[in-house]
Amino acid sequence: MFLTPARAVRAALATAASLVLVAGLGACSSDDGSDPDSTPESSPSTSEAAPGIPTRATIGFVKGRLKPDRRKQLRIRVTKAVDEWIDAAYVAGDYPRGDFSDAFKPFTKGAAALARRDKGLMSNADVGDRVDTVTAKARRLRIDVLADRGRAAGVTARVVLLLELDGEVQRTDRIAGRLFLSRSGSDWQVFGYDVKRGRVA
């Protein structure tokens, strides 16, 4: 299996130094003990028009204290942002198609510009005109959190997406990696990413 690494979004990471800590949360344990919101749940924000299955989202490691109700709100809002990208970039819409202009709406301006350069990785732009259907066979999301004074300050969203492509191109791709998100009002935006894509079948 050949995996193509994404370009590092260094500019975005440099301007959000405090959030870079989130990328290493895999080594941290929750200060709150067992997570009452860790049971996977389907995302309510997944587009009904998107073929396949809904996102299974969980709260992973939490560095700092975050109450259960805030964890649930965070999970819903972060999943909404990630689903907006997944749907527009990969699974929603009519195929064959070549327009993926809406794929990076939940990204900051800088991250969106870099993602467009990685369009074959961060969307189906390279194969969209050669497939008839794209079906999600797996959509998993683990949300690691950096909390400060009872509020989420930054998030690393660990994504696993399995796509079945059918048409002139027939294969199954796995897209996996990390999205780094910061708060934008009551919503969340992707300011950086570290993602790989590879053919698995």
C-alpha positions in Angstrom: 0.0 0.0 0.0 1.4 3.4 -1.0 0.7 6.3 1.3 1.3 9.9 0.2 2.0 12.3 3.1 0.2 15.6 3.2 2.3 18.8 3.3 2.7 20.1 6.9 0.6 23.2 7.5 3.5 25.0 9.2 2.3 28.5 8.8 -1.0 27.8 10.6 0.7 25.9 13.4 3.2 28.7 14.0 0.4 31.2 14.4 -1.4 29.0 16.9 1.4 27.8 19.1 -0.7 27.1 22.1 -2.8 24.6 20.1 0.2 22.6 18.9 0.2 20.9 22.3 -3.0 19.2 21.2 -1.1 17.2 18.6 0.7 15.3 21.4 -2.3 14.5 23.5 -2.0 10.9 22.7 0.5 10.7 25.5 -1.8 12.4 28.0 -4.5 10.8 30.1 -7.7 12.4 31.1 -7.6 14.3 34.4 -11.3 13.4 34.9 -11.0 9.7 35.0 -13.2 7.6 32.8 -15.0 9.6 30.1 -18.8 9.4 30.4 -19.1 10.5 26.8 -16.7 8.0 25.3 -19.4 5.7 23.9 -19.3 6.0 20.1 -22.4 7.9 18.7 -23.5 8.6 15.2 -23.0 12.2 14.2 -26.3 14.1 13.9 -24.7 16.5 11.4 -23.8 13.9 8.7 -25.6 14.9 5.5 -28.5 12.6 4.6 -27.5 12.9 1.0 -24.1 11.4 1.6 -24.1 7.6 0.8 -22.7 5.2 3.3 -22.6 5.4 7.0 -22.6 8.2 9.6 -19.5 9.3 11.5 -18.8 7.4 14.8 -17.3 10.1 17.0 -15.8 9.8 20.5 -14.0 12.0 23.0 -10.5 10.6 23.5 -7.9 12.1 25.8 -8.7 15.2 27.7 -5.8 17.3 29.1 -7.5 19.5 31.8 -11.0 19.4 33.1 -14.1 19.4 30.9 -17.6 18.6 32.3 -19.6 15.9 30.6 -22.1 18.3 29.1 -19.3 20.4 27.6 -17.7 17.2 26.2 -20.9 16.3 24.5 -21.3 19.8 23.0 -17.7 19.7 21.8 -18.1 16.3 20.2 -21.2 17.5 18.3 -19.6 20.8 17.1 -16.2 19.3 16.1 -17.9 16.4 14.3 -20.1 18.9 12.4 -16.9 20.7 11.1 -15.2 17.4 10.2 -18.4 16.0 8.6 -18.7 19.2 6.5 -15.2 18.5 5.1 -15.8 14.8 4.6 -19.1 15.2 2.8 -18.1 18.0 0.5 -14.6 16.6 -0.2 -15.5 12.9 -0.7 -18.9 11.4 -0.4 -21.8 13.9 -1.0 -22.9 15.2 -4.4 -23.5 13.7 -7.8 -20.7 11.8 -9.5 -19.0 12.0 -11.9 -18.0 15.6 -10.9 -15.1 17.9 -10.9 -16.3 20.7 -8.6 -14.9 20.4 -5.1 -14.9 24.2 -4.3 -16.9 23.7 -1.1 -14.6 21.1 0.3 -12.7 23.4 2.6 -15.3 25.7 4.1 -14.6 24.6 7.6 -10.9 25.4 7.2 -9.1 28.6 8.0 -8.1 30.7 5.0 -4.4 29.5 5.2 -5.3 25.9 5.8 -7.8 25.9 2.9 -5.2 27.3 0.5 -2.7 24.5 1.4 -5.5 21.9 1.2 -6.3 23.0 -2.3 -2.7 22.3 -3.2 -3.2 18.8 -1.7 -6.6 18.4 -3.5 -5.9 14.8 -4.6 -5.4 13.9 -1.0 -7.8 16.2 0.8 -10.7 15.6 -1.6 -11.6 13.4 -4.6 -10.7 16.1 -7.1 -8.2 13.9 -8.9 -10.7 11.1 -9.5 -14.1 12.7 -9.3 -14.6 12.8 -13.1 -13.8 9.1 -13.3 -16.1 7.6 -10.7 -19.9 7.1 -10.7 -20.3 6.5 -6.9 -18.3 7.0 -3.8 -19.5 5.2 -0.6 -18.1 5.6 2.9 -17.5 2.2 4.5 -16.0 3.6 7.7 -16.1 7.1 9.2 -14.4 7.2 12.6 -13.4 10.3 14.6 -11.6 10.5 17.9 -11.4 13.9 19.5 -8.5 14.7 21.8 -8.9 17.9 23.8 -6.8 20.5 25.5 -9.0 22.2 28.1 -8.4 25.4 30.0 -10.5 26.6 32.9 -13.3 24.2 32.0 -13.4 25.1 28.3 -11.9 23.4 25.3 -9.0 25.5 24.0 -7.9 23.2 21.2 -8.6 19.9 19.5 -6.9 17.2 17.6 -9.4 15.2 15.5 -8.1 11.8 14.6 -9.9 10.7 11.4 -10.2 7.3 9.7 -12.2 7.3 6.5 -12.7 4.3 4.2 -14.0 5.1 0.7 -15.3 2.7 -1.9 -14.9 4.2 -5.4 -16.9 2.7 -8.3 -16.8 3.6 -12.0 -13.8 3.9 -14.3 -11.8 4.0 -11.2 -12.7 1.0 -9.0 -10.8 0.8 -5.6 -11.1 1.3 -1.9 -9.1 4.1 -0.3 -8.2 4.8 3.3 -7.8 8.4 4.4 -6.4 8.8 7.9 -4.6 11.3 10.0 -5.1 14.3 12.2 -6.9 17.6 11.9 -6.0 20.5 14.2 -8.9 22.7 15.1 -9.4 26.0 16.9 -12.5 27.7 18.1 -14.3 30.2 15.8 -17.1 31.6 17.9 -19.3 28.7 18.8 -18.0 26.6 15.9 -14.6 25.0 15.2 -12.2 25.5 12.2 -9.4 23.3 10.9 -6.1 25.3 11.0 -3.8 22.4 10.2 -3.7 18.8 9.1 -1.4 15.7 8.9 -3.3 13.3 6.6 -2.4 10.3 4.5 -4.3 8.5 1.7 -3.7 5.1 0.3 -5.3 2.4 -1.7 -6.3 -0.7 0.3 -8.2 -2.7 -2.3 
